[in-house]
């Protein structure tokens, strides 16, 4: 069998009203493919997230591992704020990806909850110009291809 790759998937889009001061979550999960049960352990993988138009990252990323066979959350926590870098619309951090290792991390999904805030005067629209990417642009080895990220701004601009 070929080496497993990683697949990224956006579970939900951040949805909010611009200028309301609220924080909204976007959830992205990582899983091995073609088989969900493949063991994956990769150290210091660069995670890069680009915010959709009308949104800005908040320096907060939570994570949890999910075991879809047992229907349980295996572990949960937050990426250290010191490890998060925000530059313009881009959020980056490095983290080990570990999946399907019963002795260390018995989860077949790794999920990230990323916090965003809608920007003042953002146009009301659904937009898909953000991105999530693991590793380098080359996509070599286990590293997944980039996927688009959605964000939805509701309502009219505040006057």
Secondary structure, DSSP 8 states (H G I E B T S, - for coil): ----EEEEEEEE-EEEETTS---EEEEEEEEEES-TT--EEEEEEEEEEE--TTEEEEEEEEEEEEETTTTEEEEEEE--GGG-EEETTEEEEEEEEEESBTTTB--SEEEEEEEEEE-TT--SEEEEEEEEEES-TT--TT----EEEEEEEES----
